[in-house]
Amino acid sequence: MAESQSTVGRWARETFPGGNDFGPQHAVRLLAEAAELCFATGASFSSVQDALNGVYRWDCLPERMGPEIVGAEMADVQVVLWAMAHRRGADLQAEVDAKMAVNRAREWVSRGDGTGWHVKESVV
């Protein structure tokens, strides 16, 4: 199945009901996934912690916060992912399709805020 923003969005809404669609919980969940991506590429815990502690220009945040820039910030995330995929020779669409096949087969627990986590598979 070729996944899209709509197919993934519908799956997420059905799997993780509730919450405020305009609240920060989805961005915080994204942060957890971004940290996993950092570790998968070999980043150290301290380098990720440094990023969160302000190494990357957090000084500009107060003047840039607000709902009017959320779309542009989501685009920044997508642009970085596309550039990273290109540099690594990865087909991001194929990766999303494969990951969503896994996600659709997993058991999930909703947090009730529009997010959730998959139940860990037992290791035999």
BELMO-V652894 format. One record per pair of residues at least 6 apart in sequence whose C-alpha atoms are under 7 Angstrom apart, sorted by the first residue. I is the first residue (numbers start at 1). J is the second residue. If there is no record, write none. Layout:
BEGIN
I:J
I:J
END
This chain:
BEGIN
1:97
2:97
3:97
13:114
15:110
16:110
16:112
16:114
16:115
16:116
17:112
17:113
17:114
18:112
18:113
18:114
19:112
19:113
19:114
20:113
26:115
35:48
85:91
85:92
106:118
107:118
107:119
108:116
108:117
108:118
108:119
109:116
109:117
109:118
109:119
110:116
110:117
END
